[in-house]
Amino acid sequence: MSRIEIYTTKYCPYCVAAKSLLSRKGVEFTQIDVSGDTKGRSQMAARAKGRTTVPQIFIDSIHVGGFDDLYALDQSGRLDALLGKDAAVKPVD
């Protein structure tokens, strides 16, 4: 499985959506809360090539981007490969 890191802040609806999508995929991720953490946000921006909005998502050494980028990868069918999964984990109804 891939190592997933997601930079977030409190009360961020896009952060919640990104974490929800990753959870539905059945993968574990490390959340890094940068709320009020100027040093942490600076580190995030450096890793994210200047992007300062949250969430910022990294899968292994790949900077995925924000929620819209993560969602687009999922819709195109490319997210599972990045996550090291052969097929999507679908919820049981």
C-alpha positions as CSV (number, residue, x, y, z in Angstrom):
1,M,0.0,0.0,0.0
2,S,1.0,3.6,-0.6
3,R,1.9,6.1,2.0
4,I,-0.7,8.9,2.0
5,E,-0.4,12.2,3.7
6,I,-3.1,14.9,3.8
7,Y,-2.6,18.4,5.1
8,T,-5.8,19.8,6.6
9,T,-7.3,22.5,8.8
10,K,-10.2,22.4,11.1
11,Y,-13.6,23.1,9.6
12,C,-12.5,22.6,6.0
13,P,-15.2,20.9,4.0
14,Y,-12.8,20.0,1.2
15,C,-10.6,18.3,3.7
16,V,-13.5,16.3,5.1
17,A,-14.5,15.3,1.5
18,A,-11.0,14.2,0.7
19,K,-10.7,12.1,3.9
20,S,-14.1,10.6,3.2
21,L,-13.1,9.6,-0.3
22,L,-9.8,8.0,0.9
23,S,-11.7,6.2,3.7
24,R,-14.2,4.8,1.2
25,K,-11.2,3.5,-0.7
26,G,-10.2,1.6,2.4
27,V,-6.8,3.1,2.7
28,E,-5.0,4.5,5.7
29,F,-3.7,8.1,5.6
30,T,-1.8,10.4,7.9
31,Q,-3.5,13.7,8.6
32,I,-1.3,16.7,9.2
33,D,-3.4,19.6,10.8
34,V,-1.8,22.9,9.9
35,S,-4.5,25.0,11.6
36,G,-2.7,28.0,13.2
37,D,0.7,26.3,12.4
38,T,2.6,28.7,10.3
39,K,5.7,26.5,10.2
40,G,3.6,23.5,9.2
41,R,1.8,25.5,6.5
42,S,5.1,26.7,5.2
43,Q,6.4,23.2,5.0
44,M,3.2,22.1,3.2
45,A,3.5,25.0,0.7
46,A,7.2,24.1,0.0
47,R,6.2,20.4,-0.7
48,A,3.2,21.5,-2.7
49,K,5.1,23.8,-5.0
50,G,3.7,27.0,-3.5
51,R,0.1,25.9,-3.0
52,T,-1.2,27.1,0.3
53,T,-4.8,26.0,0.3
54,V,-5.9,22.8,2.0
55,P,-6.2,20.0,1.6
56,Q,-2.9,19.2,0.0
57,I,-2.6,15.4,-0.7
58,F,0.6,13.4,-1.2
59,I,0.6,9.7,-2.3
60,D,4.1,8.4,-1.8
61,S,6.3,11.1,-3.4
62,I,3.6,12.3,-5.7
63,H,1.9,15.6,-5.0
64,V,-1.8,14.9,-6.0
65,G,-3.0,18.4,-5.2
66,G,-6.3,19.3,-3.5
67,F,-9.7,17.6,-3.3
68,D,-10.7,18.5,-6.9
69,D,-7.5,16.8,-8.1
70,L,-8.1,13.7,-6.0
71,Y,-11.7,13.5,-7.2
72,A,-10.6,13.8,-10.8
73,L,-8.1,11.0,-10.4
74,D,-10.8,8.8,-8.9
75,Q,-13.3,9.6,-11.7
76,S,-10.6,8.9,-14.4
77,G,-9.9,5.5,-12.8
78,R,-6.2,6.4,-12.1
79,L,-6.5,6.8,-8.3
80,D,-6.6,3.1,-7.5
81,A,-3.3,2.6,-9.3
82,L,-1.7,5.4,-7.2
83,L,-3.1,3.8,-4.1
84,G,-1.5,0.5,-5.0
85,K,-5.0,-1.1,-5.5
86,D,-6.0,-3.3,-8.3
87,A,-9.7,-2.4,-8.1
88,A,-11.7,0.1,-6.1
89,V,-13.1,-1.0,-2.8
90,K,-16.8,-0.6,-3.1
91,P,-19.1,-0.2,0.0
92,V,-21.4,-3.1,0.8
93,D,-25.1,-2.1,0.5
